[in-house]
Amino acid sequence: QMAVAVENAIAKKSHLLVDAATGIGKTLAYIIPFIYWSKENKKRVIISTYTKTLQEQIANKDLPFLQKILPVDFKFALCVGSENYICIRRLSRYRQLGLFSATQLGGSASGGDGEGTLENIIKWVKDTKTGLKFEIDFAVSDELWHSICRESDICLGKKCTYGNRECFYSKAKAEQYKSDILVSNHHLFFANIASGGRVLPTYHAVVFDEAQNIEEVASDQLGIEISNTGLNYILSRIYNPKKNSGLHRSLNLSKKEKEQFIDGVVAVRSSADIFFSELLNKFGAEPKVKRIREKNIFINTLEHSLIQLAQTIKRFRDKTEDEEVLAEIKSYSASLVSLNNGLNTIIGQIYDDYVYWIEILQKRRRGIKIVLYAAPIDVSKVLREKIFEKTSPVVLTSATLSTDKNFSFIKERLGLDESDELLLDSPFDYRNNVILYIPEDMPDPKHEPEEFNKKSFEEIKKILEITQGRAFCLFTSYKMLDEINGQLSALSADPCGGKKYGIFRQGDLPKWKMLDGFKKSKNAVLLGTDTFWQGVDVPGRALECVIITRIPFSVPDEPLTEAKMEYLERLGKNPFTHYQIPQALIMLKQGFGRLIRRKSDVGIVAILDPRVKTRQYGEKFLKSLPACKNVSSIEELKSGYEELIKRVDNTE
C-alpha cells in the first residue's frame, strides 16, 4: 500500500506524507519505487535519516540486499560529513613535521595500552577501504582525530599531491556523483541547504525518513552558535603556548614577526577573557539557559582583536609556499571574521525573525562553557522555498508523523501546503503483547513535583522488581533522572535491597556503549532523556519495559520554544494546543515505540504521569497509542506480565 502511494506520488510529481508504524517495512516500500524511477529517468534520489543507526541500516543492509534481488542495476553511496574521513596528506605532514603531541605518539590520554595512538591509526589506514572514523574499532581522542581528519576549509582539492586515487573523501565524492541513490542524514542535508548546495551532489527527489525531526535539525543548521570553548579551539590551532605548536611553526617568520603573531593571539585571548567574564557578571555563573530579549545589552569587546589577528595572519601569506599552510591561513582568518560577524549578529539581534539566548554549562574538567545562540523561530518559509517548491516529489515518513490521525501539525510546521497522505496501522498485536500501566493516585507533577518524584521512584522500584530490570526509564529532565539514578544505585548496591540491576545513566558513556552494554546484560536499567526516546532499537528479551515518567511537553521557558509560542500567539493561535500538545504527542508515541520492535516482542509500557487521565487533553495522548491491555494496579501488572512471559517461554 505504501509502495503504491510512493509510485503515485512519483508519477504525479506530488509530495507524500506517510505515517507508517514500526513493522510495516516502510524503508523497502519507498526505496524500491525510487530505484526504478531513478534508473528509468537518470535522476538522483536522496534518502535522509535523523539517526546514524537508520542511515547505516539502509546503506549497509537494505540497499545491498536490493542490489542482489532486484533485476535492475543501480548504484548507491553513503553521505557523511567530510570530517568523518581521515586525510592522508595531513597525517603524513604531521608525522614529517613532528607536530603530534607525546600523548598522541605514545599512548592514550588515560595512560592505557596505547589504543587511539598514532601507531594504531597508521596500521588502520593501510587496511581501511573507506577511511571513515566510525569504522575504527579502537578509541581515538578528539584531539588526535581533529589533527588528521579532512577539513573542508584547508583541503587542497586538485592541488593535493595524494589526488583522487588515494584520498578517501575524493573517492567517496566520486562515488556519490556516479550513484542513483544517496543515503544522507538530516544534519548533512540541511548543512547543504545552508551552504547553498555545496555539500551534496544535485538531486531530483528526496525521502525524509524519521521526518518528525526535520524542523529541529533545520533550525539548528540555519542558526548561529558561538562559545568560549569554540574560540579557544580556533586559537589553539593558530598558536598553542603549552605545546609551542600552531601555524607559526610552518611560517618563515623573523623574531619580530613571530612576536607580532603571538601577541595577536594573546590579545584575542585577553579580550575573550574579558568578554566572557562580563557575560558571567551579567547573567551569573551558575548553569542556565536564558533568553536575550534586548539588543546591544553587551558590547563586542572582541571585535578589534579578532579583526587584527585575522589581518596579521593574512599578512604572512608570503612567508610560505606550502599550499596547505596557505589554506590554513585562509581558513583561520575567515573563521575569525565569521566569528566576529556572528557575535555582531547576536549582540545586535540583526534578524527580527530569530531568537537569541545564552547557555552556561559547568563542565567537570574544563570549567565553565558559555554559548551564545541565534536560531530562526519559524523554518516553514525556508523549507517551502528551498525544498518543497524546488524539488518534487518529496516523501516524508515516520512512525509518528501524524497527530489525531491527521497531518495538519507537521504540514504547518514544515511549510508544506499540498500533499498526498497515508496512514498505516502497525501489524503488531499490541492488544495481546503489551500491557499499559497507569498507576492510580499519582501526584500531579506540575503542582506537586517533589511528591510526584518520590512516588515515581516507588512505582519504578515495584515495576523493576516485576521485570527484573530489562527496562528503559525515560525522563524529560536531567534533574529527575539524576534523582532516580541516585536512589536506584543505592538500592542496587545494598546487599539486602533485593535484585541488583546494571544501571546505565545517560551521559556516563557514549550512547553506543550504553546500548551495547544494555543489550548484553540480562537485567539492566537504562535511564535516558530525549536521546533515548527515539531512534533506539532493542528487540528481544533485553527490553521488556518502558517507563515514561512524564508527558514530554517542551519546556515553555526554553528560549526557542518560548519564541515559537509567542509567534503563534501573534497569529491568534493557542500555543499549548497548536504546538506543545502535538509535539508531546509525537514524542510520547516515540517513547512508547521503543518497546515493540518485532512481532515476538512483549512487555510493559508504564506512564507515571496522571495527567493522561486527569486532564481534558489526556484523552488525546491515550488515543494516540495502540490499543492494548490497560491496568492501574501493581497486582494486575504483575499477573499480566507473568502471563506474557509464560506465553513467550512456551513459544520458545
N, C-alpha and C positions, 0 to 999 in steps of 0.2 A: 504493500500500500504506500509506504514512504518512497520507495524507488519509483513508483509510477508518478507520484506527486513531484519528485525531482525531475523526472523526464518531461513532465508537462511544463514545469517552470522553465526548463531549458528551451523547450520548443517555443514558448510564448515570450521568452526573454523577460520573465517577471520574477520578482523576489518571492521567496518562500520562507515561512516560519513553521518549524516543526517541533512540537513538544512530544518527544518520544521517550517513554520511561525506560529504565535500565532493563536490558534483556531483549529489547526489540531487534537489535542488530543494526542500529542506525548508521554506524560507520560504513558498513558494506552497502547499505541502502543508498547512500549518497555518492560513494566513491565509484561504484560500477557505472552508473549512467554518465558521470562526468569523464570517466576514462574513454568511453566510446565517443562522446561528443568532442573531447579534446583531439582524439586521433582523426576523426572524420573531418573536423573543421580546422585542424592545425592551429589550435588555440590552447593557451596555457591556463591551468586552474591552480589557485592557491587554496590549500586547506589550512586553516588556522585554529589552533587549540589554546586553551588557557594554561593547562598543566603540561609540564615536561613529560609526565607519565603517559598521557594520551598521545602526545606528539611522537614519542618513541615507539609506542604500540603500533601506530599507523605506519610509521616508516620502517620498523624492524619486523613487524609481524603481518599486518593486514595487506599492505601493498606487495611484499614479496610473495605472499600466498596467492594473490590475484594474478601476479605475473606468471605463475605456474599453471593456473587453471583456466584463465580466460584465453579465447582464441584471437587475441589482439596483442600486438607487440607495442608496449608503452614503456616510457622511462619516467622515473620519479627521482626526487632529490630532497634530502633533509636540509632545512634552512635554519641556522642558528646564528647568533651574533658573532662577529669576527673575533671578538676577544676570547672565544672558546677554542680558537685554533692556536697551536704553537707556531712561532715564527722562527724558521731555521736560521735566517740571517741574524736575528737578534741573539739567538742562542750562541751562534758561532762568534759573533762580535764580542759578546760579554765574556766568553771564555778567553778569547785572544787578548783582550784588554785587561783581564783580571778584575772585572767590575763586580763579581759576586762577593757577597759577604762570607765570613767564616762559617756562619751557621748554614748558609746555602751550600757551601762546598763540603762541609764535614759532617753534617747530621741535622736532625730535626731540631726545631726550636726548643723542644722539651728535653733534648739530650738523649733521645731514644736510639733506635737501632739504625738510623740513617734513612728511614723512609722519607720521601719527599726531597731528597738531596739531588743536587745537580747530576751526580753519577747515575742515579736511577732514571732520571729524565732522559739522559743520553742513550741509555740502554733501550728505553721505551721508544724513542724516536726511530731507532733502527728497525723496529718491528711494526710500528703502527702504520695503518694504511690511510687513516683519516686525519691524524694529528689533533683529535678532539680531546679536550681535557677530561670530559666525563667518562671517557673510556679507560682512564688511568685507574689501576686498582690499588694504588698506594696513596698515602697522604701527601699533598703538595700545598705548601703555605701560599697564602695570597701574595706575599712579598715576592716569592720566587716566580710565581706564575705571571705577575704583572711585569716582571723584567723580561720575560721571554715570549709572551703571547703576541698575537697580531693586534696592532692598534692602527685604526684607520688613518689617524692624523699623521703618523710617521711611516706609513707604508710607502715604499718607493715605487710600487707598481711595476711598470715596464722597465724601469731603470735598475730593478733589483737583479743582482748577479745570479740569484737562485732561479729566477724565471718561473714560468708556468709549470715546468716539469717537476720541480722539487717543492714548490710552495703548496702546502696543503690547502690553504684558503683559495688560491687561484684555481687549483684543480676542482675544488668544491663549487666555486662560482661557474666554472666552465660546464660542469655537470648540470647546474641549475638552468643554464641557458639552453642546454640540449633537452631538458626534461619537459614532459607534458603535465606532470603533477608536481607541485611544490608543497612540502609539508612544513609549515611555519608555526609560529606561536603569536599570540595577540600582541605581546610586547614588541617583537620584531616587526610585525605588520604595521603597528602604529608608529614605530620609530621610522619606518619607511614613509608613512604619510607625513610625519613631522619634518622629514628631510627633503620632501618634495620628490620622493620616488628614487632616491639614490642608493637604497639599501637592497631592494629586491628587483629581479627582472620584471619586465612588463607582464601583466596578467589580464585575462579576459573574463574570468568568473571567480567568485570567492565562496568558500564554505566556511562559516564560523561555527565550529563545534564548541561546546561549553560557552555558548553565546551570552549567557546571563552575566558574564563578567566584562563585556565589551566596554560599557560606559566607564567603569572604574579604571581600566587599563588606558583607554583613550585619554581620560582626564589626567592620568599620571604622566603619560608620554608627551602630552601637549603643554605640560606645566613647567615650572622652574623650581630648582632645588639648589640651595647654596648652604654649605656648612663649614664650620671651622675645621673639621677633620678633612673635608674635601680640599679646602685651600691648603692645609698642611701637607696633604699628599702631593699636590702640584709643586709646592715649594721644595719638598724633599727630593723630587725628581730633578729640579733645577739645581739645588745645592743642599746637600745633607752634611752639616758640620760634624756630626758624630762619626760619620764614616768617611768624611772628606771625599764624598762621591757626588756625582752630578754632571751637568752639562759642561761646566768649566774645564773638566779634565779632558774633554775632547776638543777644546779650542786652543789655538796657539796664542795665548794672551801674555802680554807683558805683566810685570809685577803690579804696575799701576792699574792696568785694565782688569786684572784679576780682583784687585781690591774694590774697584768700581762695581764689578759683577756681584761680589759677595755682599758689599754694602747695600746694593739694591734689594737683595733677598732679605737681608737683616731689616731693612726699612719696612718691607711689607709685613714681616713677622711682627715687628713692633707695632705697626698700625693695626694689625689684626688683633693683637692682644688688647689694645685699647678699645677697638670697635666691639669685640665680643664681650669684653668686660662691661662696657656700657650697656649692652643688651641685658646682661645678667643683673646689673644695677636697676635697670628699668623694669624687667619682668620677673626678677627673682631667680635664684639658682636651683630651687627645688624642681624636680621633674614636672613638666606640664606641657599642655598643648593650648595655645592661646591665640585667638584671632587678633589680627592687627586691623583695626577699622579706620584709622585716620592716616592720611598721607603725611609724609615727612615728619614723623614723630621722633625719628633719629636721623643722624647725618651719616653719609657715606664717607667716613674719615679714611677709608682705604683707597679712595679713587686716585689721589695723586701718586701714591707709592706704587700702585698696580700699573698705572699707565707708564710711569717712569721705568719700572722694571721691564715691561714689555718692549719699550723703546730701546733700552740698554741691550737686551737680548738680540733684537733685530740688528742693532748697530754692529754686532760682532759676526755678521754673516760672512764677512770676508776673511775671517780668522780660521776658516776650514774649507776644504774642498770635498770633504766626506758627505755624500748625498744623504746618509741617514742623519748626520748631525744637522745638516741644513733643514731636513724635515722636522727634527726635534725643535729647532729654533722657531720655525714657522708654527708648529703645534703649540708650544709653551706660550709664545707671545699672544697667539689667538685665544688660548684658554684664559689668560689673564684679562684680556679685553672683554671676552664673553662674560667672565665672572663679574667684572665691573658693571657691564651693561645689565646683567641680571639683578645685581644689587640696586641699581638705579630704578629698574622696573618695579621691584618690590617696594622700595622706600617711597617712591613717588606714586605707586599704585597706578601705573600708566594705563592698564586695561580696566575699564569700568565693569566688564563682564567677567572678571576674575575675582577670586577670593584670596586673601593674603593671611598668613599666620606664621607663628614661630613654635618650634618644638624644642624642649630642653630635656635631655636624657642623661641619666647618670650611668656611665659605662664603668664596669667593675675595675678594669685595668687601665683604661685610657682617660679617666676623668670625665669631664662634662662634654657632651656633644650638643652643639647648638645648630639648629637647622632652620633656615628661612624658606618658606614655600610660597608659590603662587600657582593657582590652578584654575582652569575655566569652570565656571559654575554650571553651564549647560553646554554639552558637547553635541547636541542633536543637530544643530545647524552645520557644524563642521562635518559630521558623519554623512548628513544628507548630501552636502556639496561634494565631498571628497570620495564617497563610496557609492551611495545608492543612486545618485544622478549620473555617475560616470561609468559604473560597471553594472552589467546585468547578464545573467542572473546572479543574485546574491542569496545564498541559502543560510539561514540561521537555525541552529538546532541545539537542543539541550533536553535533559530530563526535567528541567524546572524553568521553562521559558514562559509559561502561562501563569496567570493568577485568576482565580474564579472562572476557570475554564475558558478564558479568552486572552488575547494578546495585546490588549489596549495599553497596558502599562509599559511593556518593553518597546512597543512601537513609538510611544510618546517619548520615552527616554532616549531612544536612538535616532529619532527624526525620520522614521520610516512611515511614509504616508499610505502607500498601497502595497498589498502583498497577498499571495495565496497563503492559506493557513491550514494546518493539520494537527489534530490532537490524537495521540495514540496511547492507549492504556497499556499497562505492563502485563506481560504474560505470566508473571509470578503469582503464586497462590498466597497472597498476604493473609487472607482470611483464616487459613489453616496453619500458616507458618510463622505468624508474627503476633505477639501479644503487646498491646499498647497499654502501658500502665501510667495512670494519672492519679497519684495519691490524694486522698481526701484531707481536708483540714490543713492545707499548707498555708503559711502566712503570705500575704501579698508582698512580693519583692520590692515594689515601689514604695509602699508605706511602712513596711516592717523589714527592712533589709537585713538587719542583724539576726532577727528571729528566723527569717527565711533561710539564711546561710546555715544557721545552727540546725534547723530541721532538715535542710538538704543533706547535710553530712550524715545525719541519722538514716535518712532514706537511702543514700548511696551505700552506706555500710550494710544495710539489710539486703539491698539488691545484689551487692558483690558477694555476700555470703551465699546467696542462692546460686549465682552463676559461677562462683569460684573464680572471680576475676573475669577474664575474656571480655573486657568492656572498654568502650570509649566513653569518657566523660567530657562533654562539650560545653564550654563556657563562653560567656560574652565579655568577660573582663579577666585580666590577669590577677586582679586583687582577690577575687573569689577562687580562682584556680589555685593561687598560692596558699590560701587559707585551707582549702580542702586537701591540697597536697601535703601540707604540714600535718594535718590530722590523720590522713591515711598512712603517711610514713611512720608516724608514731605508733599507729595501730599495728602495722605490718612488722615493725621492729620488736614489738612486745611479744615475748615467747608465750605469754598467756592470752594474747589477743586474738587467738584463732588463726585462720588461714593467712599465710604471708603471701603478698602479691608483689610481682615485679612491677614497680611503678615507673612509668615513663612520663616525665614532665616536659611539655613543650619549652624549648629554649636550652635544655641541658645538653642535647645532642643535635646534630644535623637531622633534618626531617627523615631522610632515607635511612639513617642509622636507627632512629626511633622505630620506624615501621618494620625494619628488618628484625630488630630485637623483639618487638611485639609479636610478630608472626611466629618467631621461633619459640617463644615462651608459651607455656600451657595455661597460665593463669595471670596474664599481665593486665594492667590497667593503664590506659593512656589518657593523660589529661591534656586537652588542647583547646585552643581558641580558634579563630576564624580559619587558620591554615588547614585544620583537620575537619572542618565542616563539609568540605567539598574536595573532589579530585583525589580521594584516597580509596584504594581498593584492597580490602582484606577479606577474601572469600573463605568459607570453611569454618572449622570449629574455633579458630583463634579469636574470632569476634562473634559473640553471641548476644551482645547487649550494647545498646547505645543510650546513654543517659544525657538528655538535653536539660540543662539546668534552668535556663530562662529563655523566653521568646527572644530571638535575636534581633531586637529592634536596633537600628542605628542610633548612636548616641546623639541626642538633639543639639548638644552644645559643642560637638566636634565641628571645627570650622567649615569644612566643605559641606557637611550635612546641614548645618545651620544656614549656610548661604543658599543651598538648594531649596530649603523650606521657605526662606524669606522670598525667594524668587517666585515660588508657587503662590505664596500669599499675595504678591503683587499682581499675579494673574487672576486673583479671585478664587483660588482653589485651596481646599483644606490640605495642608501638607501631611497631616497624620494619615488621612485616608488615601491621598493620592500618591504618597511616596513611602512613608515609613511602614505602613501595613503591607503593601505589595512587596516591598523589598524584604521584609521579615518573613513573609510567606515563602518566598523563593528560597531564602536561607534555611528555613525550618525544613522544607522539603529536601534540601540538600543534606542536612544533618540526618534526617530520617533515612535517606537513601544510602547511608554508609552501611546499613545492616545487611540487606539482602543484595548480594552481587551475583548469585546464580540460583537456579531453581531448587537446589537441595539445601540452601541456607535456611536456618530458622533462628528465632531469638526474640529478644525483648527490646522495645523502644520505650523508655520512660521519659515522660515530660513532667518535670517537677514544678513548673510554673502554673499556679492555679488559675491564672487569667484566661487560659484557653477554655475554662468552664465558667468563670465568674464574670467575665466582661462580655459585652454585647458582640465585640469583634472576634471573640474567641472561637465562635462557631465557624468563621471563615477559615481559621487555621486547621481545625479538626476536619472540615470538609475537604481541605486541600490534600489530606493524607489518604493513602489507600485504605479501603475498608478492611479492618482486621478485628480480632477479638479484643474487647476493652475490659479492663479490670481496674478496681480502685483500692483494693486491699492487698496487703503483702501476702496474706494467706492464699488468696486467689492466684496471685502472681507465682507463688512457689509451686502450687499444684499444677498450674498451667504449664510452667516451664518444664517441670519434671515429665509431664506427658509429652511435650515436644521432643525432649532429649531421648526419652524411651522409644519414641517412634523412629527417630533418626538412628539410634543404636540398632534397632531391629532391622531397619532397611540396610544398614551397612553389614 
